[in-house]
Amino acid sequence: MNVRLLSILTVGLNLVMATAPLAAHHSFAMEYDEKKPVTLTGTVTKVEWSNPHVRFFMDVKDANEKVTAWELTLPSTLQLLRRGWTRNLLVVGETATVDAFGARDGSSLANVWLVTLSNGRKVPAGMPVDQGPAR
């Protein structure tokens, strides 16, 4: 293989590798709708404390007692730690209330900006509480 072709292939491969992480990450607006604020109260069933986003799952009952499993996304572990979170803040089996933005596709997926624990403590997850959506 000549040197020129090898150089072109190397540059091309580096370009592909450098942009791959950008394709893997998504914007808030692609998945969630800021015009669909939701407030959910339910029982925490699972917590996944890992990057790039912490996630937890909650069983939420509607007015007819039908249970829906919700997947709730939070910022990265570092962002949450800076806001006073710990990996043990959400406890499986306890009740929590979340203020979040629903998924664009209407699925049981939401991006959380505030969590209210069963003891009444409010823990911001995303934007500052005073910048939450108008209700």
C-alpha positions as CSV (number, residue, x, y, z in Angstrom):
1,M,0.0,0.0,0.0
2,N,1.4,3.4,-0.8
3,V,2.0,6.0,1.8
4,R,-0.7,8.4,0.5
5,L,-3.5,5.8,0.5
6,L,-2.4,4.8,4.0
7,S,-2.5,8.4,5.2
8,I,-6.0,8.9,3.8
9,L,-7.3,5.8,5.4
10,T,-5.8,6.8,8.7
11,V,-7.3,10.2,8.7
12,G,-10.7,8.8,7.7
13,L,-10.6,6.2,10.4
14,N,-9.7,8.8,13.0
15,L,-12.6,11.0,11.9
16,V,-15.1,8.2,12.2
17,M,-13.8,7.2,15.6
18,A,-13.9,10.9,16.8
19,T,-17.5,11.4,15.8
20,A,-18.9,8.1,17.0
21,P,-19.5,9.3,20.6
22,L,-21.5,12.2,19.3
23,A,-23.8,9.9,17.4
24,A,-24.3,7.8,20.6
25,H,-25.4,10.7,22.7
26,H,-28.8,12.4,22.1
27,S,-30.2,15.8,22.9
28,F,-33.0,16.4,25.4
29,A,-35.2,17.7,22.6
30,M,-34.9,14.5,20.6
31,E,-36.4,12.3,23.2
32,Y,-38.4,14.5,25.7
33,D,-40.9,17.3,25.3
34,E,-40.6,20.3,27.5
35,K,-44.3,21.0,26.8
36,K,-45.3,17.7,28.5
37,P,-44.5,18.2,32.2
38,V,-45.7,15.2,34.3
39,T,-45.9,14.7,38.1
40,L,-45.7,11.0,39.1
41,T,-46.0,9.4,42.5
42,G,-45.1,5.8,42.9
43,T,-42.9,3.1,44.4
44,V,-39.2,2.9,43.4
45,T,-38.5,-0.5,42.0
46,K,-34.9,-0.2,40.7
47,V,-32.1,2.3,40.7
48,E,-29.2,2.2,38.1
49,W,-26.4,4.5,39.4
50,S,-24.1,4.7,36.3
51,N,-23.1,7.0,33.6
52,P,-23.9,8.5,31.1
53,H,-27.3,8.9,32.9
54,V,-28.6,7.6,36.2
55,R,-31.9,5.9,35.7
56,F,-34.5,4.6,38.1
57,F,-37.8,2.8,37.7
58,M,-41.1,3.4,39.5
59,D,-44.4,1.7,39.6
60,V,-47.2,4.4,39.3
61,K,-50.9,3.7,39.9
62,D,-53.5,5.7,38.0
63,A,-57.0,6.6,39.2
64,N,-58.2,3.1,38.3
65,E,-55.4,1.5,40.3
66,K,-53.7,0.3,37.1
67,V,-50.0,0.1,37.6
68,T,-47.6,1.5,34.9
69,A,-43.8,0.9,35.1
70,W,-42.0,4.2,34.4
71,E,-38.4,4.6,33.4
72,L,-37.0,7.9,34.7
73,T,-33.7,9.4,33.6
74,L,-31.5,11.8,35.5
75,P,-28.2,13.5,34.8
76,S,-24.8,11.9,35.2
77,T,-23.6,10.7,38.6
78,L,-21.2,13.6,38.8
79,Q,-23.9,16.2,38.2
80,L,-26.1,14.6,40.8
81,L,-23.3,14.4,43.4
82,R,-22.8,18.2,42.9
83,R,-26.5,18.7,43.6
84,G,-26.2,16.8,46.9
85,W,-27.3,13.3,45.7
86,T,-25.8,10.0,46.9
87,R,-26.1,6.6,45.3
88,N,-28.3,5.6,48.3
89,L,-30.8,8.6,48.1
90,L,-33.4,6.6,46.2
91,V,-34.4,3.5,48.1
92,V,-36.1,0.6,46.4
93,G,-39.6,0.0,47.9
94,E,-40.0,3.7,49.1
95,T,-42.5,6.1,47.6
96,A,-41.3,9.2,45.7
97,T,-42.8,11.9,43.6
98,V,-41.1,13.2,40.5
99,D,-41.6,16.3,38.4
100,A,-40.4,15.5,34.9
101,F,-40.8,16.0,31.2
102,G,-42.5,13.2,29.3
103,A,-41.2,11.4,26.3
104,R,-42.2,12.8,22.9
105,D,-43.5,9.4,21.8
106,G,-45.9,9.1,24.8
107,S,-44.1,6.1,26.3
108,S,-43.7,5.7,30.1
109,L,-40.3,7.4,29.9
110,A,-39.5,10.8,31.5
111,N,-36.6,13.1,32.2
112,V,-36.7,14.1,35.9
113,W,-35.9,17.6,37.1
114,L,-37.1,17.3,40.8
115,V,-37.6,14.4,43.2
116,T,-39.6,14.6,46.4
117,L,-38.7,11.8,48.8
118,S,-41.2,10.1,51.1
119,N,-39.9,12.3,54.0
120,G,-40.8,15.5,52.0
121,R,-37.3,16.4,51.1
122,K,-37.1,18.0,47.6
123,V,-34.0,17.0,45.7
124,P,-33.3,18.8,42.4
125,A,-32.0,16.6,39.6
126,G,-31.9,18.8,36.6
127,M,-32.6,22.5,36.2
128,P,-32.9,24.7,39.3
129,V,-36.2,24.3,41.0
130,D,-37.2,28.0,40.4
131,Q,-36.7,27.4,36.6
132,G,-39.1,24.5,36.4
133,P,-42.0,24.6,34.0
134,A,-44.9,27.0,34.7
135,R,-48.0,25.1,36.0
